[in-house]
Amino acid sequence: MLKLLVVFVLLAIVVSLFSGLWFLYQDRGSGARAVRALTWRVGLSIALFIVLLAGFRLGLIPGYSQ
């Protein structure tokens, strides 16, 4: 379940990144759509980090052992 969530969020980050690039190209650098798309990308990246950290803390993601 956690793997599927991580993959979904990673795909959403990539889609947001490319939509920001697309809006930047379409609006010739003067639109707010690119900023909004890239803001979503940053928010999704932070959310992914928090999910991974919580998964590690709760034991859903095994730690590295030597």
PyMOL Python script that loads the backbone (N, CA, C, O; Angstrom):
from pymol import cmd

cmd.read_pdbstr("""\
ATOM      1  N   MET A   1       0.828  -1.200   0.000  1.00  0.00           N
ATOM      2  CA  MET A   1       0.000   0.000   0.000  1.00  0.00           C
ATOM      3  C   MET A   1       0.862   1.251   0.000  1.00  0.00           C
ATOM      4  O   MET A   1       0.597   2.196  -0.743  1.00  0.00           O
ATOM      5  N   LEU A   2       1.908   1.255   0.845  1.00  0.00           N
ATOM      6  CA  LEU A   2       2.791   2.417   0.914  1.00  0.00           C
ATOM      7  C   LEU A   2       3.569   2.596  -0.377  1.00  0.00           C
ATOM      8  O   LEU A   2       3.811   3.722  -0.813  1.00  0.00           O
ATOM      9  N   LYS A   3       3.966   1.475  -0.996  1.00  0.00           N
ATOM     10  CA  LYS A   3       4.695   1.555  -2.263  1.00  0.00           C
ATOM     11  C   LYS A   3       3.840   2.203  -3.337  1.00  0.00           C
ATOM     12  O   LYS A   3       4.322   3.021  -4.120  1.00  0.00           O
ATOM     13  N   LEU A   4       2.574   1.833  -3.369  1.00  0.00           N
ATOM     14  CA  LEU A   4       1.662   2.395  -4.359  1.00  0.00           C
ATOM     15  C   LEU A   4       1.465   3.894  -4.130  1.00  0.00           C
ATOM     16  O   LEU A   4       1.404   4.663  -5.089  1.00  0.00           O
ATOM     17  N   LEU A   5       1.367   4.303  -2.893  1.00  0.00           N
ATOM     18  CA  LEU A   5       1.232   5.720  -2.568  1.00  0.00           C
ATOM     19  C   LEU A   5       2.473   6.498  -2.994  1.00  0.00           C
ATOM     20  O   LEU A   5       2.363   7.589  -3.553  1.00  0.00           O
ATOM     21  N   VAL A   6       3.646   5.943  -2.732  1.00  0.00           N
ATOM     22  CA  VAL A   6       4.897   6.612  -3.103  1.00  0.00           C
ATOM     23  C   VAL A   6       5.002   6.736  -4.614  1.00  0.00           C
ATOM     24  O   VAL A   6       5.387   7.791  -5.119  1.00  0.00           O
ATOM     25  N   VAL A   7       4.671   5.688  -5.338  1.00  0.00           N
ATOM     26  CA  VAL A   7       4.726   5.739  -6.800  1.00  0.00           C
ATOM     27  C   VAL A   7       3.740   6.768  -7.341  1.00  0.00           C
ATOM     28  O   VAL A   7       4.067   7.525  -8.256  1.00  0.00           O
ATOM     29  N   PHE A   8       2.544   6.796  -6.781  1.00  0.00           N
ATOM     30  CA  PHE A   8       1.541   7.763  -7.220  1.00  0.00           C
ATOM     31  C   PHE A   8       2.004   9.199  -6.980  1.00  0.00           C
ATOM     32  O   PHE A   8       1.840  10.054  -7.849  1.00  0.00           O
ATOM     33  N   VAL A   9       2.575   9.467  -5.820  1.00  0.00           N
ATOM     34  CA  VAL A   9       3.041  10.824  -5.508  1.00  0.00           C
ATOM     35  C   VAL A   9       4.230  11.193  -6.400  1.00  0.00           C
ATOM     36  O   VAL A   9       4.328  12.338  -6.843  1.00  0.00           O
ATOM     37  N   LEU A  10       5.131  10.250  -6.668  1.00  0.00           N
ATOM     38  CA  LEU A  10       6.245  10.533  -7.573  1.00  0.00           C
ATOM     39  C   LEU A  10       5.750  10.867  -8.981  1.00  0.00           C
ATOM     40  O   LEU A  10       6.267  11.778  -9.628  1.00  0.00           O
ATOM     41  N   LEU A  11       4.752  10.131  -9.446  1.00  0.00           N
ATOM     42  CA  LEU A  11       4.176  10.439 -10.759  1.00  0.00           C
ATOM     43  C   LEU A  11       3.505  11.813 -10.759  1.00  0.00           C
ATOM     44  O   LEU A  11       3.611  12.555 -11.735  1.00  0.00           O
ATOM     45  N   ALA A  12       2.827  12.146  -9.687  1.00  0.00           N
ATOM     46  CA  ALA A  12       2.189  13.461  -9.592  1.00  0.00           C
ATOM     47  C   ALA A  12       3.242  14.570  -9.584  1.00  0.00           C
ATOM     48  O   ALA A  12       3.015  15.638 -10.151  1.00  0.00           O
ATOM     49  N   ILE A  13       4.384  14.328  -8.950  1.00  0.00           N
ATOM     50  CA  ILE A  13       5.464  15.319  -8.939  1.00  0.00           C
ATOM     51  C   ILE A  13       6.000  15.530 -10.346  1.00  0.00           C
ATOM     52  O   ILE A  13       6.224  16.667 -10.760  1.00  0.00           O
ATOM     53  N   VAL A  14       6.206  14.455 -11.079  1.00  0.00           N
ATOM     54  CA  VAL A  14       6.716  14.566 -12.453  1.00  0.00           C
ATOM     55  C   VAL A  14       5.702  15.272 -13.352  1.00  0.00           C
ATOM     56  O   VAL A  14       6.075  16.124 -14.158  1.00  0.00           O
ATOM     57  N   VAL A  15       4.433  14.924 -13.215  1.00  0.00           N
ATOM     58  CA  VAL A  15       3.387  15.587 -14.013  1.00  0.00           C
ATOM     59  C   VAL A  15       3.344  17.076 -13.697  1.00  0.00           C
ATOM     60  O   VAL A  15       3.222  17.900 -14.603  1.00  0.00           O
ATOM     61  N   SER A  16       3.442  17.423 -12.434  1.00  0.00           N
ATOM     62  CA  SER A  16       3.426  18.827 -12.044  1.00  0.00           C
ATOM     63  C   SER A  16       4.638  19.568 -12.587  1.00  0.00           C
ATOM     64  O   SER A  16       4.533  20.719 -13.010  1.00  0.00           O
ATOM     65  N   LEU A  17       5.776  18.911 -12.574  1.00  0.00           N
ATOM     66  CA  LEU A  17       6.992  19.527 -13.109  1.00  0.00           C
ATOM     67  C   LEU A  17       6.852  19.828 -14.597  1.00  0.00           C
ATOM     68  O   LEU A  17       7.185  20.925 -15.044  1.00  0.00           O
ATOM     69  N   PHE A  18       6.363  18.861 -15.359  1.00  0.00           N
ATOM     70  CA  PHE A  18       6.219  19.073 -16.790  1.00  0.00           C
ATOM     71  C   PHE A  18       5.076  20.021 -17.129  1.00  0.00           C
ATOM     72  O   PHE A  18       5.145  20.731 -18.132  1.00  0.00           O
ATOM     73  N   SER A  19       4.031  20.044 -16.315  1.00  0.00           N
ATOM     74  CA  SER A  19       2.975  21.027 -16.576  1.00  0.00           C
ATOM     75  C   SER A  19       3.478  22.432 -16.288  1.00  0.00           C
ATOM     76  O   SER A  19       3.094  23.377 -16.976  1.00  0.00           O
ATOM     77  N   GLY A  20       4.332  22.583 -15.281  1.00  0.00           N
ATOM     78  CA  GLY A  20       4.945  23.891 -15.039  1.00  0.00           C
ATOM     79  C   GLY A  20       5.801  24.331 -16.209  1.00  0.00           C
ATOM     80  O   GLY A  20       5.785  25.502 -16.591  1.00  0.00           O
ATOM     81  N   LEU A  21       6.548  23.400 -16.779  1.00  0.00           N
ATOM     82  CA  LEU A  21       7.350  23.712 -17.963  1.00  0.00           C
ATOM     83  C   LEU A  21       6.467  24.092 -19.138  1.00  0.00           C
ATOM     84  O   LEU A  21       6.758  25.039 -19.868  1.00  0.00           O
ATOM     85  N   TRP A  22       5.387  23.345 -19.313  1.00  0.00           N
ATOM     86  CA  TRP A  22       4.449  23.632 -20.405  1.00  0.00           C
ATOM     87  C   TRP A  22       3.819  25.021 -20.239  1.00  0.00           C
ATOM     88  O   TRP A  22       3.757  25.789 -21.200  1.00  0.00           O
ATOM     89  N   PHE A  23       3.354  25.346 -19.030  1.00  0.00           N
ATOM     90  CA  PHE A  23       2.751  26.656 -18.792  1.00  0.00           C
ATOM     91  C   PHE A  23       3.776  27.771 -18.949  1.00  0.00           C
ATOM     92  O   PHE A  23       3.443  28.853 -19.433  1.00  0.00           O
ATOM     93  N   LEU A  24       5.000  27.524 -18.554  1.00  0.00           N
ATOM     94  CA  LEU A  24       6.056  28.523 -18.715  1.00  0.00           C
ATOM     95  C   LEU A  24       6.286  28.805 -20.193  1.00  0.00           C
ATOM     96  O   LEU A  24       6.466  29.957 -20.588  1.00  0.00           O
ATOM     97  N   TYR A  25       6.280  27.772 -20.997  1.00  0.00           N
ATOM     98  CA  TYR A  25       6.467  27.927 -22.435  1.00  0.00           C
ATOM     99  C   TYR A  25       5.258  28.601 -23.068  1.00  0.00           C
ATOM    100  O   TYR A  25       5.419  29.503 -23.890  1.00  0.00           O
ATOM    101  N   GLN A  26       4.046  28.179 -22.700  1.00  0.00           N
ATOM    102  CA  GLN A  26       2.828  28.726 -23.306  1.00  0.00           C
ATOM    103  C   GLN A  26       2.609  30.188 -22.944  1.00  0.00           C
ATOM    104  O   GLN A  26       2.206  30.983 -23.794  1.00  0.00           O
ATOM    105  N   ASP A  27       2.870  30.552 -21.685  1.00  0.00           N
ATOM    106  CA  ASP A  27       2.597  31.913 -21.224  1.00  0.00           C
ATOM    107  C   ASP A  27       3.774  32.848 -21.452  1.00  0.00           C
ATOM    108  O   ASP A  27       3.711  34.025 -21.098  1.00  0.00           O
ATOM    109  N   ARG A  28       4.836  32.339 -22.034  1.00  0.00           N
ATOM    110  CA  ARG A  28       6.050  33.122 -22.310  1.00  0.00           C
ATOM    111  C   ARG A  28       6.653  33.720 -21.040  1.00  0.00           C
ATOM    112  O   ARG A  28       7.232  34.805 -21.069  1.00  0.00           O
ATOM    113  N   GLY A  29       6.512  33.011 -19.940  1.00  0.00           N
ATOM    114  CA  GLY A  29       7.138  33.413 -18.689  1.00  0.00           C
ATOM    115  C   GLY A  29       6.392  34.474 -17.906  1.00  0.00           C
ATOM    116  O   GLY A  29       6.914  34.981 -16.914  1.00  0.00           O
ATOM    117  N   SER A  30       5.177  34.826 -18.328  1.00  0.00           N
ATOM    118  CA  SER A  30       4.474  35.904 -17.634  1.00  0.00           C
ATOM    119  C   SER A  30       3.194  35.438 -16.933  1.00  0.00           C
ATOM    120  O   SER A  30       2.399  36.271 -16.496  1.00  0.00           O
ATOM    121  N   GLY A  31       2.985  34.149 -16.822  1.00  0.00           N
ATOM    122  CA  GLY A  31       1.738  33.662 -16.241  1.00  0.00           C
ATOM    123  C   GLY A  31       1.920  33.118 -14.843  1.00  0.00           C
ATOM    124  O   GLY A  31       3.023  32.771 -14.420  1.00  0.00           O
ATOM    125  N   ALA A  32       0.807  33.055 -14.139  1.00  0.00           N
ATOM    126  CA  ALA A  32       0.825  32.526 -12.776  1.00  0.00           C
ATOM    127  C   ALA A  32       0.587  31.021 -12.762  1.00  0.00           C
ATOM    128  O   ALA A  32       0.746  30.378 -11.724  1.00  0.00           O
ATOM    129  N   ARG A  33       0.205  30.450 -13.913  1.00  0.00           N
ATOM    130  CA  ARG A  33      -0.060  29.009 -13.951  1.00  0.00           C
ATOM    131  C   ARG A  33       1.204  28.201 -13.700  1.00  0.00           C
ATOM    132  O   ARG A  33       1.149  27.167 -13.034  1.00  0.00           O
ATOM    133  N   ALA A  34       2.328  28.647 -14.214  1.00  0.00           N
ATOM    134  CA  ALA A  34       3.589  27.932 -13.997  1.00  0.00           C
ATOM    135  C   ALA A  34       3.979  27.983 -12.524  1.00  0.00           C
ATOM    136  O   ALA A  34       4.444  26.988 -11.969  1.00  0.00           O
ATOM    137  N   VAL A  35       3.794  29.113 -11.904  1.00  0.00           N
ATOM    138  CA  VAL A  35       4.114  29.242 -10.482  1.00  0.00           C
ATOM    139  C   VAL A  35       3.228  28.322  -9.654  1.00  0.00           C
ATOM    140  O   VAL A  35       3.701  27.682  -8.715  1.00  0.00           O
ATOM    141  N   ARG A  36       1.957  28.252  -9.992  1.00  0.00           N
ATOM    142  CA  ARG A  36       1.029  27.382  -9.270  1.00  0.00           C
ATOM    143  C   ARG A  36       1.415  25.913  -9.437  1.00  0.00           C
ATOM    144  O   ARG A  36       1.387  25.151  -8.470  1.00  0.00           O
ATOM    145  N   ALA A  37       1.776  25.512 -10.658  1.00  0.00           N
ATOM    146  CA  ALA A  37       2.163  24.121 -10.903  1.00  0.00           C
ATOM    147  C   ALA A  37       3.442  23.770 -10.151  1.00  0.00           C
ATOM    148  O   ALA A  37       3.551  22.680  -9.589  1.00  0.00           O
ATOM    149  N   LEU A  38       4.400  24.677 -10.136  1.00  0.00           N
ATOM    150  CA  LEU A  38       5.650  24.403  -9.432  1.00  0.00           C
ATOM    151  C   LEU A  38       5.462  24.454  -7.916  1.00  0.00           C
ATOM    152  O   LEU A  38       6.174  23.769  -7.182  1.00  0.00           O
ATOM    153  N   THR A  39       4.518  25.253  -7.446  1.00  0.00           N
ATOM    154  CA  THR A  39       4.190  25.254  -6.021  1.00  0.00           C
ATOM    155  C   THR A  39       3.590  23.913  -5.618  1.00  0.00           C
ATOM    156  O   THR A  39       3.894  23.389  -4.546  1.00  0.00           O
ATOM    157  N   TRP A  40       2.739  23.360  -6.474  1.00  0.00           N
ATOM    158  CA  TRP A  40       2.198  22.027  -6.224  1.00  0.00           C
ATOM    159  C   TRP A  40       3.313  20.991  -6.163  1.00  0.00           C
ATOM    160  O   TRP A  40       3.274  20.079  -5.337  1.00  0.00           O
ATOM    161  N   ARG A  41       4.313  21.133  -7.044  1.00  0.00           N
ATOM    162  CA  ARG A  41       5.421  20.186  -7.055  1.00  0.00           C
ATOM    163  C   ARG A  41       6.182  20.223  -5.743  1.00  0.00           C
ATOM    164  O   ARG A  41       6.524  19.178  -5.188  1.00  0.00           O
ATOM    165  N   VAL A  42       6.447  21.421  -5.248  1.00  0.00           N
ATOM    166  CA  VAL A  42       7.157  21.552  -3.972  1.00  0.00           C
ATOM    167  C   VAL A  42       6.321  20.970  -2.836  1.00  0.00           C
ATOM    168  O   VAL A  42       6.850  20.267  -1.975  1.00  0.00           O
ATOM    169  N   GLY A  43       5.024  21.257  -2.828  1.00  0.00           N
ATOM    170  CA  GLY A  43       4.143  20.719  -1.796  1.00  0.00           C
ATOM    171  C   GLY A  43       4.072  19.201  -1.829  1.00  0.00           C
ATOM    172  O   GLY A  43       4.084  18.553  -0.782  1.00  0.00           O
ATOM    173  N   LEU A  44       3.997  18.633  -3.025  1.00  0.00           N
ATOM    174  CA  LEU A  44       3.970  17.174  -3.143  1.00  0.00           C
ATOM    175  C   LEU A  44       5.291  16.555  -2.700  1.00  0.00           C
ATOM    176  O   LEU A  44       5.299  15.479  -2.102  1.00  0.00           O
ATOM    177  N   SER A  45       6.400  17.221  -2.985  1.00  0.00           N
ATOM    178  CA  SER A  45       7.706  16.708  -2.564  1.00  0.00           C
ATOM    179  C   SER A  45       7.823  16.700  -1.045  1.00  0.00           C
ATOM    180  O   SER A  45       8.345  15.750  -0.461  1.00  0.00           O
ATOM    181  N   ILE A  46       7.342  17.750  -0.416  1.00  0.00           N
ATOM    182  CA  ILE A  46       7.363  17.810   1.047  1.00  0.00           C
ATOM    183  C   ILE A  46       6.448  16.745   1.636  1.00  0.00           C
ATOM    184  O   ILE A  46       6.796  16.098   2.623  1.00  0.00           O
ATOM    185  N   ALA A  47       5.279  16.564   1.029  1.00  0.00           N
ATOM    186  CA  ALA A  47       4.343  15.541   1.504  1.00  0.00           C
ATOM    187  C   ALA A  47       4.949  14.150   1.357  1.00  0.00           C
ATOM    188  O   ALA A  47       4.785  13.308   2.240  1.00  0.00           O
ATOM    189  N   LEU A  48       5.649  13.901   0.252  1.00  0.00           N
ATOM    190  CA  LEU A  48       6.294  12.605   0.058  1.00  0.00           C
ATOM    191  C   LEU A  48       7.359  12.370   1.120  1.00  0.00           C
ATOM    192  O   LEU A  48       7.465  11.271   1.664  1.00  0.00           O
ATOM    193  N   PHE A  49       8.140  13.386   1.412  1.00  0.00           N
ATOM    194  CA  PHE A  49       9.166  13.273   2.441  1.00  0.00           C
ATOM    195  C   PHE A  49       8.535  12.937   3.798  1.00  0.00           C
ATOM    196  O   PHE A  49       9.046  12.086   4.527  1.00  0.00           O
ATOM    197  N   ILE A  50       7.444  13.594   4.130  1.00  0.00           N
ATOM    198  CA  ILE A  50       6.772  13.352   5.409  1.00  0.00           C
ATOM    199  C   ILE A  50       6.194  11.936   5.455  1.00  0.00           C
ATOM    200  O   ILE A  50       6.268  11.273   6.490  1.00  0.00           O
ATOM    201  N   VAL A  51       5.620  11.469   4.347  1.00  0.00           N
ATOM    202  CA  VAL A  51       5.073  10.114   4.298  1.00  0.00           C
ATOM    203  C   VAL A  51       6.182   9.084   4.471  1.00  0.00           C
ATOM    204  O   VAL A  51       6.013   8.109   5.203  1.00  0.00           O
ATOM    205  N   LEU A  52       7.319   9.294   3.802  1.00  0.00           N
ATOM    206  CA  LEU A  52       8.431   8.357   3.941  1.00  0.00           C
ATOM    207  C   LEU A  52       9.002   8.369   5.359  1.00  0.00           C
ATOM    208  O   LEU A  52       9.335   7.319   5.907  1.00  0.00           O
ATOM    209  N   LEU A  53       9.111   9.541   5.940  1.00  0.00           N
ATOM    210  CA  LEU A  53       9.605   9.641   7.307  1.00  0.00           C
ATOM    211  C   LEU A  53       8.651   8.952   8.286  1.00  0.00           C
ATOM    212  O   LEU A  53       9.091   8.230   9.181  1.00  0.00           O
ATOM    213  N   ALA A  54       7.354   9.175   8.117  1.00  0.00           N
ATOM    214  CA  ALA A  54       6.370   8.531   8.993  1.00  0.00           C
ATOM    215  C   ALA A  54       6.376   7.020   8.800  1.00  0.00           C
ATOM    216  O   ALA A  54       6.253   6.270   9.768  1.00  0.00           O
ATOM    217  N   GLY A  55       6.518   6.568   7.559  1.00  0.00           N
ATOM    218  CA  GLY A  55       6.590   5.137   7.303  1.00  0.00           C
ATOM    219  C   GLY A  55       7.795   4.491   7.950  1.00  0.00           C
ATOM    220  O   GLY A  55       7.717   3.366   8.443  1.00  0.00           O
ATOM    221  N   PHE A  56       8.907   5.201   7.949  1.00  0.00           N
ATOM    222  CA  PHE A  56      10.109   4.687   8.606  1.00  0.00           C
ATOM    223  C   PHE A  56       9.920   4.652  10.123  1.00  0.00           C
ATOM    224  O   PHE A  56      10.269   3.668  10.775  1.00  0.00           O
ATOM    225  N   ARG A  57       9.370   5.723  10.674  1.00  0.00           N
ATOM    226  CA  ARG A  57       9.162   5.795  12.133  1.00  0.00           C
ATOM    227  C   ARG A  57       8.159   4.760  12.634  1.00  0.00           C
ATOM    228  O   ARG A  57       8.299   4.242  13.742  1.00  0.00           O
ATOM    229  N   LEU A  58       7.157   4.461  11.824  1.00  0.00           N
ATOM    230  CA  LEU A  58       6.133   3.496  12.225  1.00  0.00           C
ATOM    231  C   LEU A  58       6.540   2.057  11.919  1.00  0.00           C
ATOM    232  O   LEU A  58       5.804   1.124  12.244  1.00  0.00           O
ATOM    233  N   GLY A  59       7.686   1.871  11.307  1.00  0.00           N
ATOM    234  CA  GLY A  59       8.172   0.531  11.016  1.00  0.00           C
ATOM    235  C   GLY A  59       7.639  -0.063   9.718  1.00  0.00           C
ATOM    236  O   GLY A  59       7.840  -1.249   9.457  1.00  0.00           O
ATOM    237  N   LEU A  60       6.976   0.727   8.915  1.00  0.00           N
ATOM    238  CA  LEU A  60       6.470   0.226   7.635  1.00  0.00           C
ATOM    239  C   LEU A  60       7.584   0.107   6.598  1.00  0.00           C
ATOM    240  O   LEU A  60       7.482  -0.674   5.651  1.00  0.00           O
ATOM    241  N   ILE A  61       8.648   0.887   6.786  1.00  0.00           N
ATOM    242  CA  ILE A  61       9.816   0.838   5.927  1.00  0.00           C
ATOM    243  C   ILE A  61      10.964   0.332   6.786  1.00  0.00           C
ATOM    244  O   ILE A  61      11.322   0.965   7.779  1.00  0.00           O
ATOM    245  N   PRO A  62      11.545  -0.808   6.411  1.00  0.00           N
ATOM    246  CA  PRO A  62      12.636  -1.345   7.239  1.00  0.00           C
ATOM    247  C   PRO A  62      13.878  -0.468   7.160  1.00  0.00           C
ATOM    248  O   PRO A  62      14.173   0.127   6.124  1.00  0.00           O
ATOM    249  N   GLY A  63      14.590  -0.401   8.260  1.00  0.00           N
ATOM    250  CA  GLY A  63      15.817   0.381   8.320  1.00  0.00           C
ATOM    251  C   GLY A  63      17.003  -0.384   7.769  1.00  0.00           C
ATOM    252  O   GLY A  63      16.918  -1.587   7.521  1.00  0.00           O
ATOM    253  N   TYR A  64      18.091   0.307   7.581  1.00  0.00           N
ATOM    254  CA  TYR A  64      19.313  -0.286   7.087  1.00  0.00           C
ATOM    255  C   TYR A  64      20.061  -0.915   8.244  1.00  0.00           C
ATOM    256  O   TYR A  64      20.282  -0.263   9.264  1.00  0.00           O
ATOM    257  N   SER A  65      20.453  -2.171   8.102  1.00  0.00           N
ATOM    258  CA  SER A  65      21.212  -2.839   9.155  1.00  0.00           C
ATOM    259  C   SER A  65      22.453  -3.474   8.558  1.00  0.00           C
ATOM    260  O   SER A  65      22.420  -3.995   7.443  1.00  0.00           O
ATOM    261  N   GLN A  66      23.534  -3.430   9.294  1.00  0.00           N
ATOM    262  CA  GLN A  66      24.801  -3.984   8.797  1.00  0.00           C
ATOM    263  C   GLN A  66      25.037  -5.351   9.345  1.00  0.00           C
ATOM    264  O   GLN A  66      26.054  -5.973   9.037  1.00  0.00           O
TER     265      GLN A  66
END
""", "prot")
cmd.dss("prot")
cmd.show_as("cartoon", "prot")
cmd.util.cbc("prot")
cmd.orient("prot")
